[in-house]
Amino acid sequence: MDRNALVTEIKGVGEKTRQLFAKLNILTIGDLLADYPRDYDNFKEPVKIEKASPGEVCAVYGAVCGIPNEKRVRSLAILNVNVSDGSGILQLTFFNMPFLKKTLKQGGYYIFRGLVRSRGTIKLMEQPGIFSVDQYRAQENQLLPRYGLTKGLTNQMVRKCVRQALSCCEFEPEFYSDGFLAEYGLMPYRDAVETVHFPEDYDALLKARRRLVFDEFFVFIFLMKKNKEFTEQLKNSHKMTETEDTKRFLEQIPFPLTNAQNRVWQEIRDDMGSNYCMNRLVQGDVGSGKTILAVLALLMTAANGYQGALMAPTEVLALQHFETINQYREDYGLSVRPVLLVGAMTAGEKREAYGKIASGEANLIIGTHALIQEKVQYHSLALVVTDEQHRFGVKQREFLAGKGQNPHILVMSATPIPRTLAIILYGDLHISVVDELPANRLPIKNCVVGTVYRSKAYEFIANEVEKGRQAYVICPQVEAEEGEESSLENVVDYTEKLRSALPANVRITYLHGKMRSAEKKKIMGDFVSHAIDVLVSTTVIEVGVNVPNTTVMMVENAERFGLAQLHQLRGRVGRGEYQGYCIFVSTNEKKETMERLRILNKSNDGFYIASEDLKLRGPGELFGVRQSGDFSFRIGDIYTDASVLQQASGAVEALLEEDPALERPDHLLLRQHISNAAVDGVDFRTI
């Protein structure tokens, strides 16, 4: 069966299941096989309750003590029951599962599996899996894959489909030569795909994952280096000089630039006046003042008679940039004529914007990826400022070049990456670092706590809301996975828990990446306008709008995130005149886990934290919630897999030195593989 065959070719996948897979962007057999497990269940032998360690997922075999107790807190049904095995008592809690009152018979023996927590001397599990002895033994000592799911789709269903796909799919031939595989210690591609889905043991899993991570990094770096070759040849046809406009603007704004901002602004000016097109990354913490540098570059472009474009990752953020620049224009008399261009605009609004862009009436265009659609014809585009989520690559540059433009490119990134990795990942860009925060920025107050602190955290959030402030609560999962026990909090169920725990007048809703664009936009708009007090969200708010009124961020399952990502998340609060607070809640209270998280207490310097993250993350954390941020690799993680990233970079360098066009017979399959990756929509950012 061809990898491009639809998933409906798999036995048992009908229209209903196809629609569920489509929600996860799985349309073909190839999509299914490339949907790697997010982690694995290891069904170890049950332990005595007295030996069950808080912070660990384990199984216990015990008898139900007494009749399950049910209570309701508003819309939430809570069921509590104790189990005992003679060595101790374990308290179980189930949410919205009232049917278990009949299922769990007093005196009945079951195996319960889940995350063990503690409350004083009491050990407890929330929402554990329930098994008969035979059911558990059938899975014992296996590494069973767990996938990202949607409601109606279970891990068991996905596993069955993947097994079928592996048995009948025609894989592409191995694209690395035998010598290359041996030199870099890589297993064959097909073996790696089969093993990563159904590993025999942990060592085999590590080897398979390493091969797939290497591939991802290798193609990314190869394409990035080709991008560099392309951009270094572009002559600057839009040479600019600084005018009085930027100087007057800097004199009028109520805050002076920091030394770091002044240094980077000089680098941008030098680039825009040099013989070659600017291709520069401005890297800095959230709140370090990157946006004002973008405004200065756009103002300089307009003052030199050209057009500038600012491309944001979301429509809400694009609108906020548009309103901010309009306010600057009114307050300081800037010589910019901005226009907004986003997908949600009506056809008439878009036509009007297209006309202003084509005629040159608009000299500053702000929008999303709508800015590079075919219908947009620029009059004199000379600068494109992009968020790292929309890195400009070869195809976009060639697209604009085909319209007679070779614009300067300025990329903004809030991802703190250690320099050793940044040199590899941003090898096609000149790097500027804004490593200084404005003097008036209040440092965020942080605390790292266990789950027993939740009730106090809720009280704190309620108090902040009463003062008129707002809060974020971050969960790692979108919704509970059908038929699966999980130690991870999810935004859907957590929102109900929070509504039960906070006063009835607190306005709470949730946000996650699986929502429709219009729905996400409305929710973020309501949060900005303070129609929502508490927003329960996944990490989708990392690339969020500026809400100065938000003072609290509470992160559940904080141990499952990278430190650099947690640092970026906390940058969403304390952005106004009020003190910001961040509460990191860890379900794993082991000493080393809590110490790792407490690094966030020691410093608000994102680059220091990223360096510590690089030192501390290792194979033991391969399969938690992956580091997100600006590089959307499917399986690789730049921190955990830093050594593989460096090895892949060395392999690309060696290959380009001996065969830069990949023309040798033993490189033709690799050339085709890279070409396929570049056209198949794989999100390698520089494509």
Secondary structure, DSSP 8 states (H G I E B T S, - for coil): --TTSBGGGSTT--HHHHHHHHHTT--BHHHHHTS--SEEEE------GGG--TTSEEEEEEEEEEEEEEEEETTEEEEEEEEE-SS-EEEEEEES-TTHHHHS-TT-EEEEEEEEEEETTEEEEES-EEE-HHHHHTTTT-EEEE----TT--HHHHHHHHHHHHHH-------S-HHHHHHHT---HHHHHHHHHS-SSHHHHHHHHHHHHHHHHHHHHHHHHHHHHHHHT-B-SS-----HHHHHHHHHSSS---HHHHHHHHHHHHHHTSSB--EEEEEE-TTSSHHHHHHHHHHHHHHTT-EEEEE-SSHHHHHHHHHHHHHHHHHHT-S--EEEE-TTS-HHHHHHHHHHHHHTS-SEEEESGGGGSTT---SSEEEEEEEGGG---HHHHHHHHTTT---EEEEEE-----HHHHHHHTTTSEEEEE----TT----EEEEEEGGGHHHHHHHHHHHHHTT-EEEEE-SBSS--TT---SS-BHHHHHHHHHHHS-TTS-EEEE-TTS-HHHHHHHHHHHHTTS-SEEEE-GGGGG----TTEEEEEETTGGGS-HHHHHHHHTTSS-SSS--EEEEEES---HHHHHHHTHHHH---HHHHHHHHHHH--GGGTTSS---SS---SS--TTTTHHHHHHHHHHHHHHHHH-TT--SGGGHHHHHHHHHHHHTT---S--
